Amino acid sequence: MALEGWEDERGRTHDIPSHVNVISRGAAMKDRHYALVCHSDIPLGIAREAKRFDPALCRTFAGKIPGASQVTALLTGLPNTHASGPYEVCFSAVLIEPWTVKLVRPRRTGP
């Protein structure tokens, strides 16, 4: 499923910018989707030599250590403090206001 809008803190709905593609597996049990709002001065791309990081140093938006199926987490500390670990950082961006938004207006994209 694709999500085509986002809701601000006042409940107003906005279009997702045309250069942004937001997709989800669209699990039937999910009634809400959220996105982190980030910025990068350079185009995002998969790093050829990704840095490793330790998930024990990561936190979810709620401040918890991410579980095995967690797909989004905020890293704490500077990237160089994550000297090793089982995961790779393939790209990075800076979290910016409004930090997180509720996604709205889902559109089915497949069968």
VMD Tcl script that draws the C-alpha trace (Angstrom):
set ca {
  {0.00 0.00 0.00}
  {1.14 3.55 -0.68}
  {0.37 6.41 1.69}
  {-0.36 9.71 0.01}
  {-0.86 12.16 2.87}
  {0.20 13.13 6.36}
  {-1.60 14.71 9.28}
  {-0.14 17.58 11.31}
  {-0.54 18.16 15.05}
  {-3.75 20.14 14.44}
  {-5.35 17.32 12.45}
  {-4.93 19.04 9.06}
  {-4.12 16.74 6.14}
  {-1.29 17.52 3.71}
  {-0.07 15.85 0.52}
  {3.19 13.93 0.76}
  {5.70 15.73 -1.52}
  {6.02 14.26 -5.00}
  {9.71 13.37 -4.47}
  {8.78 11.15 -1.48}
  {7.55 7.56 -1.85}
  {5.96 6.05 1.29}
  {5.00 2.39 1.17}
  {3.92 -0.20 3.73}
  {3.13 -3.88 3.72}
  {-0.31 -2.72 4.79}
  {-0.91 -5.43 7.35}
  {-4.63 -5.71 8.05}
  {-4.01 -5.37 11.80}
  {-2.39 -1.94 11.40}
  {-4.80 0.94 11.68}
  {-2.10 3.64 11.86}
  {1.19 4.39 10.17}
  {3.78 6.98 11.17}
  {6.91 8.38 9.54}
  {10.03 10.05 10.86}
  {10.69 13.41 9.16}
  {14.34 13.71 8.15}
  {16.61 15.81 5.97}
  {19.90 15.22 4.18}
  {22.02 17.78 2.33}
  {23.07 15.05 -0.09}
  {20.89 12.56 -2.04}
  {20.25 9.34 -0.13}
  {21.80 6.20 -1.51}
  {23.03 2.86 -0.25}
  {26.58 3.23 1.10}
  {29.20 1.01 -0.49}
  {31.08 0.57 2.77}
  {28.38 0.77 5.41}
  {29.29 1.41 9.05}
  {28.26 -1.18 11.62}
  {26.13 -0.36 14.65}
  {24.98 -1.96 17.88}
  {21.16 -2.24 18.25}
  {21.58 -2.14 22.03}
  {22.46 1.56 21.56}
  {19.29 2.22 19.54}
  {15.91 3.37 20.77}
  {12.44 3.46 19.24}
  {10.47 6.71 19.24}
  {8.93 5.50 22.53}
  {12.42 5.10 24.04}
  {12.49 1.29 24.03}
  {15.19 -1.03 22.68}
  {14.00 -2.19 19.22}
  {12.70 -5.73 18.87}
  {13.73 -8.28 16.25}
  {11.02 -7.10 13.82}
  {11.57 -3.36 14.42}
  {12.04 -1.53 11.13}
  {12.62 2.02 12.40}
  {14.73 3.15 15.34}
  {16.63 6.25 16.36}
  {20.34 5.78 17.03}
  {21.66 7.36 20.19}
  {25.06 8.97 20.27}
  {27.30 9.88 17.38}
  {27.80 7.32 14.58}
  {31.43 6.77 15.57}
  {30.31 5.58 19.03}
  {28.74 2.53 17.33}
  {32.05 0.82 16.62}
  {30.64 -2.61 15.86}
  {27.46 -4.64 15.74}
  {25.38 -6.96 13.58}
  {23.62 -4.20 11.58}
  {24.82 -1.73 8.95}
  {24.02 1.95 8.50}
  {23.50 2.24 4.74}
  {22.52 5.94 4.73}
  {21.88 8.67 7.28}
  {19.79 11.80 7.65}
  {18.98 14.30 10.39}
  {15.64 14.21 12.21}
  {13.84 17.55 11.75}
  {10.57 19.16 12.85}
  {7.82 18.04 13.00}
  {9.91 14.94 13.95}
  {7.16 12.38 13.31}
  {3.85 12.51 11.45}
  {0.79 10.30 11.14}
  {0.40 8.98 7.60}
  {-3.06 9.04 5.99}
  {-4.84 8.35 2.69}
  {-3.65 4.80 1.97}
  {-3.86 3.53 -1.62}
  {-3.60 -0.13 -2.53}
  {-0.71 -0.75 -4.92}
  {-0.89 -4.47 -5.63}
  {-3.30 -7.40 -5.91}
}
mol new
graphics top color blue
foreach p $ca { graphics top sphere $p radius 0.5 }
foreach p [lrange $ca 0 end-1] q [lrange $ca 1 end] { graphics top cylinder $p $q radius 0.2 }
display resetview
